[in-house]
Amino acid sequence: MKLDEFMGTVTPAKRRSKLTPHLADMLKLREQGYTLAQVCDFLARNGVTTSPSNVASYLHRGMARVQHAPAPDSTGVDGGAEGATPSTAAVAATKPPDPPSGQFEYGSHDPRRIDEVLRKPPDMAALVKQGRAAARDKRSP
């Protein structure tokens, strides 16, 4: 059997993420200020169930691939292949956008909101007040 015959009859076994077809959409949503939880909601509406941490790590890997991709040739032609990797400008956003102020369908305890919590610096004065109040509550009978 010739190589061409083999390649024509057997498809290669590639490990491909279920997020790959949605990479451009996810990047556009993040560029527009959508949270990771909202990106997960978009994916769920398109039949892909995942978590914000999976989306974050996938986008991080996608940015690494784009940043290490070879530069376009000197003619400025990028090949124009459909489904090509997005431009570095599209993925180079390093600071995540601020989350919207609206509530999610799960209320205030939505586990998908962890990205919002992790982006905010802790309010040390409020934490000190809470600690002192807890200590007073323990001392009082």
C-alpha positions, 0 to 999 in steps of 0.5 A: 500500500502506498502512502497516499492510499493509506492517507486517503483511507485512514483519518489521522488520530488527532486529539482535539479539544471540544473548544477548538471550533469556538476559539474565535468566538470565545476570544471575541467575547473576552475582547468585548468584556464578557466574563469566563462564566458568560463564555461558558454560558455561550458554549452551553447554548452551543452544546459544549459543557465546560467550566470557566477554569477550562476556558481560561486555560484553553484561552491561555494555551491558545494565546501561547500558540498565537504568540509563538506562531511564525510572523507573516511573510514580508508581503503582508499576506497571511495566507487567508486560510479559513479557520486560521489562528486569530491574530496576536492583537485579538488575543494579547489582552492581558488584563481581564475586563471588569465583570458586569454588575448583573446577577447570574442565574444561580444567584450570589453563590454561582461557582462560575463567578470565581474569576470575578472574585480572583480579580479583585484585591482583598479589602483588608479593612473589611476583613479586620472588622469581620475578624474583630466582630467574630472575636467579640462574638466568641467572647460574649456568652 
